[in-house]
């Protein structure tokens, strides 16, 4: 099992298998084959979506962008999801293109580093949007985005 840990999230446990010769899984390793990562990530997303569990990507290292649309050579999540999407302490090598995301749960980007822009235009988030201590090197585009969670559901 992957041995990734964080002082910020001490209770997080990654159940992915370690990569050969490493104490980390493909999701948490810094150096990785991007094609293998995207294939493994797509399989993991399909498995999580079928179970309805939160998409907990705490600490994942994305070599490129992540989006809600299936674009060749890019990691993607479903555009509609019932549970939380958690990218706490993740590092995204490109943009986070979540335009049109229809999420019944919360979106956690706390302590996340995005080396591009975060797109949330026309998104609907039913829970909280957590951006606490996030670093976004580009911009945050959220035109037309709506949060339907409790008052004060956006956390910076």
Order of alpha helices (4+ residues) and beta strands (2+ residues): alpha-beta-beta-beta-beta-beta-beta-beta-beta-beta-beta-beta-beta-beta-beta-beta-beta-beta-beta
